[in-house]
Amino acid sequence: MGCEPDQWARDWLEERRRAGERGLTVEKVGGSHYLKRATTRWDPELKKRRKESEYLGRLNPDGTVGAPRPRREHLTVLDVRDGGSARVLARAAAPVIGALREHFPREWPEIALLAFARVLGRGELCRAGRCWKGLEDVLGASPSTSPKALGEALERIGGARGAQDAFFAAVRGREGSMAVDLSACFSRSEGATILKRGYNRYGLARRQFNILLACGVPSGRPQYAKVLAGNVGERSIEDMLDEFDVPRGTTLVMDRGYCKEGVFGALRARGLDWIVPARRDSRAYGAASAGDGLFAWKGCAVRFGSAPWNGMRAYRFENVSAMNDELVDRAECAERSGGEPLDDGRAGNMVLLSSLDLPPREVYAMMKKRCEVEQCYDAAKNVLGADRAYMRGDLGIMGHCFVTFVALCIWAEIDSWIEAAGLGGRHTPADVLDIYASAKTVTVGGAELRQSVGRDVIDLDAKLGLWIYSDPPAPRRGRGRPRKDGGGVIP
């Protein structure tokens, strides 16, 4: 509240009033004197006069009036969206977005919406549209966001088998070896004939469908996905191979469930090679011994040996560290049960059956690389929700799994950035998206508004080498003067 002005201010005010100035008032606030002009205005709604005051400036002791400060412009924020995560997702989707535009010219906006929402953990149809509305549309997609429109788009995507095959062929890398696996997904959807009570490792007789997923072993990138009926077992590899065109000479790295003579015959007939672990009760353990040599693998000593077996090559590997751990587990179990520990000479041993004659270390590396590719399967089910399908028909489930494949490609691309930057033990793709989410895009009316990006976003952007919110380093120039003979520089 203002208080009575000082005497010099009252004298100045009296002098201005004698000069004919009307409506001037002086208020003292915090040691400063503020000059205002008071007047009245007729309010036709209230049917009476209303007092109004106009601020003229600050009155100084020498009688001068300082210019009033300009009023702050009131900005109306029209929209606030997540610009950081949207740019990261668009950059990660770059390897597949061109193929989506080409082979799904009508549905690619909805595929991008559902894949982005799936990566962000909001893949349900009732939440995907709201998730997209919170993202900046850096792709210019403008998709339909209602759950009904998204459900209809999923059915059209699931029924477009020709477009899906063309898309897989476009994004498939030229890799000489692939990891193939079959995973069961349970569902309570009604009306889908693809759901059967089938084979699964859990021994559960529930309605399920299976996802056949193929990834490149050297790169770990997804290459193909297919939905199969719930009563399909791993032994039906012939039907799986007919579903997608595997180039002749490709090496399939598969798990122990495919160690069948019928599977080997089907692969041999199609000109494909394989690397498959033998079962622990296989006679191949007696064909090869781990006495040919020794190599180091990630801090562990591995003995190896190989021998021909049934028209194939049996590679035996003995991991000394794994052997010790397995024997300790057997001894502890025997102590708890009161029996003798079983030592069949196969502790820490693994036999790989292959149609190839390669150096043992290379075969071992390919199988271990397949173990890393298993992370793709885990991400598809545990992170991207491939096993949470609520569609009521077969086409909806097929479309759901195709969107999961696109989301898995985006997830794997972000994960490759993290591994290349050496941040694998500190960040996950979810962490990267969460950090970038703090960079917002704000739209206001009648003014330009800029946001200061946080230091954590800039640092991570530079480490990943994306250069979305940071500038790339300038190229380093050589120091010194050039030699006369052209041989480098003189420091």
C-alpha positions in Angstrom: 0.0 0.0 0.0 1.1 3.5 -0.7 1.7 6.2 1.9 1.7 9.9 2.1 4.3 11.5 -0.3 7.1 13.7 0.9 6.8 17.5 1.2 8.7 18.1 -2.0 6.4 15.8 -3.9 3.3 17.5 -2.5 4.7 20.9 -3.4 5.4 19.8 -7.0 1.9 18.4 -7.2 0.3 21.7 -6.0 2.3 23.6 -8.5 1.1 21.3 -11.4 -2.5 21.7 -10.2 -2.2 25.5 -10.2 -0.9 25.3 -13.7 -4.2 23.6 -14.7 -3.3 19.9 -14.6 -6.2 17.8 -13.5 -6.4 14.2 -12.1 -2.7 13.9 -11.0 -1.9 11.9 -7.9 1.4 10.9 -6.3 1.9 7.7 -4.3 5.0 6.8 -2.2 5.9 3.1 -2.3 9.2 1.9 -0.7 10.9 5.3 -0.9 9.9 6.0 -4.5 7.2 8.4 -5.7 5.0 7.2 -8.6 2.9 9.7 -10.6 -0.5 8.6 -11.9 -3.5 10.2 -13.6 -6.9 9.3 -12.2 -10.1 9.7 -14.2 -13.5 8.2 -14.4 -15.3 6.3 -17.1 -19.0 5.6 -17.5 -19.8 1.8 -17.4 -23.0 1.1 -19.4 -23.3 -2.3 -17.8 -23.1 -1.1 -14.2 -24.9 2.1 -15.0 -22.4 4.2 -13.0 -19.0 5.7 -13.3 -15.8 3.7 -12.6 -12.5 5.1 -11.5 -9.4 4.4 -13.7 -5.8 5.1 -13.1 -3.0 5.6 -15.7 0.6 5.2 -14.6 2.8 8.0 -15.9 6.2 7.3 -14.4 8.4 7.8 -11.3 8.7 11.3 -9.9 12.2 12.5 -9.1 13.2 15.1 -6.5 14.3 17.5 -9.3 10.8 17.5 -10.7 11.5 15.3 -13.7 9.3 12.3 -14.4 11.0 9.0 -15.5 9.5 7.2 -18.4 7.2 4.3 -17.4 8.5 0.8 -17.9 6.8 -1.0 -20.8 4.3 -3.5 -19.8 5.1 -7.1 -20.1 3.4 -8.8 -23.0 1.0 -11.5 -21.9 1.6 -14.6 -24.0 -1.0 -17.2 -24.5 0.5 -20.7 -24.8 -1.3 -22.6 -27.5 0.5 -26.0 -27.3 3.3 -27.7 -25.4 4.6 -30.9 -26.9 7.5 -33.3 -26.3 10.0 -32.4 -29.0 13.1 -34.3 -27.7 11.7 -37.8 -27.7 9.9 -37.2 -31.0 13.2 -36.2 -32.7 15.0 -39.2 -31.2 12.3 -41.6 -32.3 12.2 -40.1 -35.8 16.0 -40.5 -36.1 15.8 -44.1 -34.9 13.0 -44.9 -37.3 14.9 -43.4 -40.3 16.1 -46.9 -41.5 12.5 -48.2 -41.8 10.3 -45.1 -42.4 11.1 -45.0 -46.1 10.0 -48.6 -46.6 6.9 -47.9 -44.6 6.0 -45.0 -46.8 6.5 -47.0 -49.9 4.7 -50.2 -49.0 2.1 -48.8 -46.7 1.2 -45.5 -48.3 -2.1 -45.2 -46.5 -1.4 -46.8 -43.1 2.2 -45.6 -42.5 1.1 -42.7 -40.3 -0.9 -45.0 -38.0 2.0 -47.5 -38.0 4.4 -44.7 -36.9 1.9 -43.6 -34.2 1.5 -47.1 -32.8 5.2 -47.9 -33.0 6.3 -44.7 -31.2 3.6 -45.2 -28.5 4.8 -48.8 -28.1 8.4 -47.7 -27.6 7.2 -45.1 -25.0 5.3 -47.8 -23.1 1.8 -46.6 -24.1 0.9 -49.0 -26.9 -2.7 -49.7 -25.9 -5.1 -48.3 -28.5 -6.9 -46.2 -25.9 -3.6 -44.5 -24.9 -1.7 -44.4 -28.1 -3.6 -41.5 -29.6 -3.1 -39.4 -26.5 0.6 -40.3 -26.5 0.9 -39.1 -30.1 -0.9 -35.8 -29.3 1.8 -35.1 -26.7 4.6 -35.6 -29.2 5.8 -33.1 -31.8 4.8 -34.3 -35.3 8.3 -34.2 -36.8 7.4 -36.7 -39.5 4.4 -34.7 -40.7 2.3 -37.8 -40.5 -1.0 -36.4 -39.1 -2.5 -39.9 -38.4 -5.9 -40.7 -37.0 -5.7 -40.9 -33.2 -9.1 -42.4 -32.2 -9.0 -46.0 -30.9 -11.6 -47.1 -33.5 -9.6 -45.8 -36.4 -6.4 -47.3 -35.0 -8.1 -50.7 -34.6 -9.3 -50.6 -38.2 -5.8 -49.7 -39.4 -4.4 -52.7 -37.5 -6.7 -55.0 -39.4 -5.8 -53.5 -42.7 -2.1 -53.8 -41.9 -2.5 -57.4 -40.7 -4.3 -58.4 -43.9 -1.6 -56.8 -46.2 0.7 -59.8 -46.2 2.2 -58.9 -49.6 3.1 -55.4 -48.3 4.6 -56.9 -45.1 6.8 -59.3 -47.1 8.0 -56.4 -49.4 8.7 -54.4 -46.3 10.8 -57.2 -44.7 12.7 -57.6 -47.9 13.5 -53.9 -48.0 14.8 -53.6 -44.5 16.5 -57.0 -44.3 20.3 -56.6 -44.2 22.7 -58.6 -46.2 24.0 -60.7 -43.3 25.4 -64.2 -43.8 23.9 -65.5 -40.5 20.6 -65.1 -38.8 19.2 -66.2 -35.4 15.7 -67.7 -35.6 13.5 -68.4 -32.7 9.8 -69.1 -31.9 8.2 -67.6 -28.9 4.7 -68.3 -27.5 2.4 -65.4 -26.5 -0.8 -66.0 -24.5 -3.9 -64.1 -25.2 -7.5 -64.0 -24.0 -8.8 -62.4 -27.1 -12.2 -63.8 -28.3 -13.0 -64.5 -31.9 -9.4 -65.1 -33.2 -9.0 -68.5 -34.8 -5.3 -68.2 -34.7 -5.3 -68.8 -31.0 -4.8 -72.5 -30.1 -3.9 -74.6 -27.1 -0.4 -75.4 -28.3 3.2 -76.2 -27.4 5.1 -74.0 -25.0 8.0 -74.3 -22.6 5.8 -73.5 -19.6 3.7 -76.7 -20.1 0.5 -74.6 -20.0 -2.5 -75.5 -22.0 -3.7 -72.0 -22.7 -4.8 -70.2 -25.8 -1.8 -68.8 -27.5 -0.2 -67.7 -30.7 3.5 -67.9 -31.7 5.8 -65.3 -33.1 8.6 -66.3 -35.4 11.4 -63.7 -35.2 14.6 -63.6 -37.2 17.5 -61.3 -36.4 20.9 -60.8 -37.9 23.6 -62.4 -35.8 26.5 -59.9 -36.6 24.4 -56.8 -36.1 21.6 -58.0 -33.8 19.0 -56.1 -35.8 15.5 -57.6 -36.4 14.9 -58.8 -40.0 11.6 -60.7 -40.1 8.6 -61.5 -37.9 5.6 -63.8 -38.6 2.6 -64.8 -36.5 1.9 -68.5 -36.4 -1.0 -70.5 -34.9 -0.7 -71.6 -31.3 -0.4 -75.3 -32.1 2.8 -74.9 -34.1 5.9 -76.6 -32.6 9.6 -75.9 -33.2 9.8 -79.0 -35.4 7.8 -77.4 -38.1 10.8 -75.4 -39.3 9.9 -76.4 -42.9 6.7 -74.3 -42.8 8.6 -71.4 -41.2 11.3 -71.3 -43.8 8.6 -71.3 -46.6 7.1 -68.1 -45.0 10.1 -65.9 -45.8 12.8 -66.1 -48.5 16.1 -66.9 -46.8 19.0 -66.6 -49.3 20.8 -69.8 -50.0 24.1 -70.1 -48.1 22.7 -68.3 -45.0 23.7 -69.7 -41.7 20.9 -70.1 -39.2 21.9 -70.0 -35.5 19.1 -71.7 -33.6 18.5 -73.0 -30.1 18.5 -76.5 -28.8 14.8 -77.1 -29.6 15.7 -77.3 -33.4 18.2 -80.2 -32.9 16.2 -82.6 -35.0 17.3 -84.7 -38.0 14.2 -83.6 -39.8 15.2 -80.0 -39.3 18.7 -80.6 -40.6 17.3 -82.3 -43.7 15.0 -79.4 -44.4 17.8 -76.9 -44.1 20.1 -79.0 -46.2 17.4 -79.3 -49.0 17.1 -75.5 -49.1 20.8 -74.9 -49.3 21.1 -73.4 -45.8 23.7 -73.9 -43.1 23.1 -74.1 -39.4 24.7 -74.0 -36.0 22.5 -75.7 -33.3 23.4 -76.8 -29.7 23.1 -80.5 -29.2 21.0 -81.9 -26.3 22.8 -82.9 -23.2 22.0 -86.6 -23.8 23.2 -86.5 -27.4 25.8 -89.0 -28.6 27.7 -86.1 -30.1 29.3 -85.5 -26.7 31.1 -88.8 -27.2 32.3 -87.9 -30.7 34.2 -84.8 -29.9 36.6 -84.0 -27.0 37.8 -80.6 -25.8 41.4 -81.3 -26.1 42.5 -79.6 -29.3 43.3 -76.2 -27.8 42.4 -73.3 -25.5 41.3 -69.7 -26.1 40.2 -66.9 -23.9 36.7 -65.5 -24.0 35.7 -62.5 -22.0 37.9 -63.4 -19.0 37.2 -67.1 -19.2 39.3 -70.0 -20.4 37.5 -72.2 -23.0 38.9 -75.5 -24.2 37.7 -76.7 -27.6 37.8 -79.6 -30.0 35.9 -80.8 -33.1 35.2 -84.0 -34.9 32.9 -85.2 -37.8 29.6 -86.6 -36.7 26.6 -87.9 -38.8 27.6 -85.8 -41.8 28.1 -82.7 -39.7 30.8 -81.2 -37.6 30.5 -81.4 -33.8 32.3 -78.7 -31.9 32.8 -79.2 -28.2 33.6 -76.3 -25.8 34.4 -76.5 -22.2 34.2 -73.3 -20.2 36.3 -73.8 -17.1 34.4 -71.1 -15.1 31.0 -72.5 -16.0 32.2 -76.0 -15.2 33.1 -74.9 -11.7 29.8 -73.1 -11.1 27.8 -76.1 -12.4 29.7 -78.6 -10.2 29.3 -76.4 -7.1 25.5 -76.3 -7.8 25.4 -80.1 -8.2 27.3 -80.6 -4.9 25.0 -78.2 -3.0 21.9 -80.0 -4.3 23.4 -83.3 -3.4 24.1 -82.1 0.2 20.5 -80.9 0.6 19.0 -84.2 -0.7 21.5 -86.4 1.1 22.8 -88.1 -2.1 26.0 -88.1 -4.0 26.8 -85.4 -6.5 26.4 -86.4 -10.1 29.5 -85.8 -12.4 28.9 -87.1 -15.9 31.9 -85.2 -17.3 29.6 -82.8 -19.2 29.6 -79.9 -16.6 30.4 -76.6 -18.3 30.5 -78.3 -21.7 28.5 -77.4 -24.8 28.5 -79.2 -28.2 27.4 -77.3 -31.3 26.4 -79.2 -34.4 27.0 -77.4 -37.7 27.1 -78.0 -41.4 30.2 -75.7 -41.6 33.8 -76.4 -41.1 35.0 -73.2 -39.4 37.5 -72.3 -36.7 36.0 -73.3 -33.3 36.4 -69.8 -31.9 34.3 -68.4 -34.7 31.6 -70.9 -34.2 31.6 -70.2 -30.4 31.4 -66.5 -31.1 28.4 -66.9 -33.4 26.5 -68.9 -30.7 27.4 -66.4 -28.0 26.3 -63.5 -30.3 22.9 -65.3 -30.6 22.6 -65.1 -26.8 22.9 -61.4 -27.1 20.2 -61.4 -29.9 17.9 -63.0 -27.3 17.6 -59.5 -25.8 15.6 -58.6 -28.9 13.1 -61.3 -28.0 13.0 -60.2 -24.4 12.5 -56.5 -25.4 9.7 -57.5 -27.8 7.7 -59.3 -25.1 8.7 -57.6 -21.9 9.2 -54.0 -23.0 7.2 -53.6 -26.2 4.2 -55.7 -25.2 4.1 -58.2 -28.0 2.4 -60.7 -25.6 -0.4 -58.2 -24.7 -2.7 -58.5 -27.7 -6.4 -57.6 -27.1 -7.5 -57.7 -30.7 -10.6 -59.8 -31.4 -9.6 -61.1 -34.8 -6.7 -62.8 -36.6 -6.0 -59.7 -38.8 -5.8 -57.5 -35.7 -3.3 -59.8 -34.0 -1.2 -59.9 -37.2 -1.2 -56.1 -37.4 -0.3 -55.9 -33.7 2.8 -58.1 -34.2 3.9 -56.2 -37.3 3.7 -52.9 -35.3 5.7 -54.7 -32.6 8.4 -55.5 -35.2 8.6 -51.9 -36.3 8.9 -50.8 -32.7 11.6 -53.4 -32.1 13.6 -52.0 -35.0 13.4 -48.5 -33.4 14.4 -49.9 -30.0 17.3 -51.8 -31.5 18.5 -48.7 -33.3 18.6 -46.7 -30.1 20.3 -49.5 -28.3 23.0 -49.6 -31.0 23.7 -45.9 -30.4 24.1 -46.6 -26.7 26.5 -49.5 -27.3 28.5 -47.5 -29.8 28.9 -44.7 -27.3 30.1 -47.1 -24.6 27.0 -46.3 -22.3 25.6 -49.8 -22.3 26.0 -50.3 -18.5 24.6 -46.9 -17.7 21.6 -46.2 -20.0 18.8 -48.1 -21.7 16.7 -46.8 -24.7 14.0 -46.0 -22.1 16.5 -43.8 -20.2 17.5 -42.0 -23.4 13.9 -41.2 -24.3 13.2 -40.1 -20.7 16.2 -37.6 -20.7 15.3 -36.2 -24.1 11.6 -35.8 -23.0 12.6 -32.7 -21.0 13.1 -30.7 -24.3 9.7 -29.3 -25.1 8.3 -27.5 -28.1 6.1 -24.6 -27.0 3.8 -22.8 -29.4 2.5 -19.3 -28.4 0.3 -16.8 -30.1 1.8 -13.6 -31.5 5.4 -14.2 -30.2 8.4 -16.5 -30.5 9.3 -18.5 -27.5 12.6 -20.3 -27.1 13.4 -22.9 -24.5 16.7 -23.5 -22.9 17.6 -27.2 -23.3 19.0 -28.8 -20.1 22.7 -29.6 -19.7 21.9 -33.4 -19.3 20.2 -33.4 -22.7 23.1 -31.6 -24.4 25.7 -33.9 -22.8 23.9 -37.1 -23.8 23.3 -35.7 -27.3 27.0 -35.2 -27.7 27.9 -38.6 -26.3 25.5 -40.4 -28.6 26.6 -38.3 -31.6 23.1 -37.4 -32.6 23.7 -33.6 -32.6 20.1 -32.7 -32.3 20.5 -30.1 -29.6 24.3 -29.8 -29.6 26.9 -28.8 -32.3 29.3 -31.3 -33.7 33.0 -30.6 -32.9 34.9 -28.6 -35.4 37.4 -30.6 -37.5 40.9 -30.6 -36.0 43.5 -28.8 -38.0 47.1 -29.7 -38.1 49.5 -27.5 -36.3 52.8 -26.1 -37.6 53.9 -25.1 -41.1 54.0 -27.6 -44.0 57.3 -29.1 -45.1 58.8 -28.0 -48.3 59.0 -31.6 -49.5 55.3 -32.2 -48.8 56.0 -34.7 -46.0 53.6 -33.6 -43.3 54.1 -30.5 -41.1 56.9 -29.1 -39.0 55.8 -28.5 -35.4 
